[in-house]
Amino acid sequence: MMKPTGEREFGEDEYQEAVISFDKHGNVESFYLSISMNLYMNVIKSNLELTDLRRRQLILDYVEQFRTAYNQKDIKFLNQVFSDDALIITGKVITTKHAEGFTSQKIQYNKQSKEQYIKNLSGVFKRNSYIKVTFDDIEVMRHPVNPNFYGVTLLQGWTSGRYHDDGYLFLLWDFTNENAPQIHVRTWQPDKIGGKPLPKDEVFSLSDFDI
């Protein structure tokens, strides 16, 4: 059970699963929030090859560490996991009022470099007493040509202070160095536009990026 900080009331959603690693002396080596077991098994069962199974397990481990880094405001880990030339794309819904009396919405995308993203994220961490990030509906796809590249698409929930949003997060992972995998692309899109779910074919995936 996660105890709220400050004056925040305790909510029913404060329960989260976590993984704690100990060394042979009983000292805590690592702590990170884990994805739910049903999501874990769905991803694991979707593979067909033994070698891919090992990679999928490794990917899920790093996805869990990635989520924990946001919850713990671990900017050092995030700075390490993004490649120096990482592409960060963030979408936001823009509403336009037309003279005819109706409104329309579209998603406007903003590109950032790793340096810009880490700087902005550091500011977000400082301005918020707590941040809660959740992952759901995780899909893992291996690149058809380069077996070291994997695309991970998931539904992210973000809560901080008085702000909350839900959206699709896409991560392009490079596992060439399994001891230090890196993210080359991170995209975020709102899960709804105009009150309707974002069409599946508009959600970023591996096919949208040249590798």
N, C-alpha and C positions, 0 to 999 in steps of 0.2 A: 504494500500500500504506500502510495506516494503522499507524503505530508505537504499540504500547500504552504507557500511562503507568505509572509506578511499577514494582511487582514483577510486574505481570500478564504472563502468558506470551502469546506471539504465537499467534493462532489462524488457521485457514484462512479464517474469515469476515471477516478484517481488510481484505480488498479491497473498495473501494467506488469507484464512478464519481463524478467531480467535474467541475465547470465553473469555469474561471478566465477572467475578463475582463481584458483589458489595454487601456490607453489608447494613443494614437499614439506615446508616448515609451517604451513597453514596461513601464510601471509597472502593477502589479496593482491593478485597481479593485474587484474582488469575487471571492470564492471561496465556492462552496457545493456541497454534496453533491447529486448528481442522482439521479433515479429511473432504473431500468434502461431501456434502449432499447426492449425489447419492451413494457413497461408504457406507455411514452410513445406508441408507435405504436398500441397498442390504444385509448387514449383519443382520439388524433387521428383515427383512422379511423372512430370512432363518430359523428362529426358529419355533418350533411347540408347545412349552409349555410356559405358562405364566411365570413360575418361571425362565425359561431359557431366556425369553425376558428381564427380569430385569437384569439378569447376563450379557447378551450381551451388554446391555446399559452401565453397569458398566465397562465391559471390554473395550469398545470403549472409554470411558472416560479416563481410565488409558493409553490406547494406545496413545491417544492424548497428555496426559501429558508426556509420555515416549518420544515421538517425540520432543516435545517442550524442554525437558531437553537437548537434543543434540544441538538444535538450540541456546539455551541460555547458553550452556556449564555449565549446572547445575550438576556438579559432585556429589554434596551432595545428590540430589534426586536419581541419578543412583546408588550410593553406598547403599542407603536405599532399593531400589526396588529389587535389586539382592539378593538372599539368600546367606548366608555365604558359602554354598557348591555348588554354582551355577557352571554349566558346560558351558564354552564358547567355541564354535567351529567356526573357521573362515577358509574359503576355498580360495585358490588362484590358478590361472591357470598356469601350468608349461608346457613350450614348449620344446620338445626334437627334435633335429636334428639327423636324421638317416644317416648312411653311404650310403644308397641307394639313397639319395638325397631328401627324403621327410621329412616332419615334422609332429609330432603328439602332441596333447595336452591332458592333464588330470588335474583333480582338486586335489591338495594336501591340506589336512586338518591339521590344527594346533589347539591343545587343550590348553586352558588357564584356570587358576583358577580365581575366582572373584578378588583376590588381584592383580594378574598379569594384568588382563584386565583393572581394574580401574586405575592402575599405568600408563599403556600404553596410555589409553584414556586421562588421565590428561596431558600427554606430547603432544598429538595431539591437545588438546584444546589450550595449550599455544603457539604452533607453528603456529596456523592459526588465522588470524584476524577475520574470519567468517566461520561458518559452516551452511550449509543448508541441511536439511534432509526432504525428502518427502516420503509419503506412498501411495501405490496404490494397487488395486486388493486384498483387505483384505478378508481372509476366517477365520472363527472361528469354531472350532470343540470341543465339550465337550467330555471328556474321558468317554468311555462306562461303566466303573466300578466306578471310583471316580468322582462324580458330581462336586467336587470343583476344579478339574483340567481342564484347557482349553488350547488347542493349537491354536495359532494365526499365520497364514502364510500370508505374504504380500510381495509386491515388493517394495524395498527401493531404493530411489535415494539419493546419497550422493555427495555433492559438497563442496569443501573447497579449497580456493585459486585457484591453477591451476590443482587440482585433481578432477576427477569425476568418479563415478562408479554406476552401477545398479546391483542389486542382490536380491535374495530371502532371507528374514529374517523370521526365525521361533522363536517364543517365547512360552515357556511352563509356563503358569501362574497358581499360586496356590491361590485360593480365599477362603481358609479355614477361614482366617481372612479378611473379606471384607473391614475393615477399614485400613488394611495394607497388601494388596496382594503382593506376591513376585514372582519373575521370577527364576525358577530353571534351565532352559536351554535357551541359546541364540545361534542360529547358523546363519551363513551368507554364501551364495553360489553365485557365479557369475551367472547371468541369461542366459549367453551364453558360449558355449565352441566350439572352432573350427569354429566360425562364425555362429553356429546354436543354437537355443534355447535349454536350458537345459531340457532334458526329464522330464516330469511331475513326473514319478515314481522315479526319482533321487532327487527330492526336499524333504528335511526333513519334517516329519510330526509327529503326535502323536505316530503312530505305530512304529517309529524308536527308542523309548525310553521306558524303563521299569519303571513303576511307582509303 
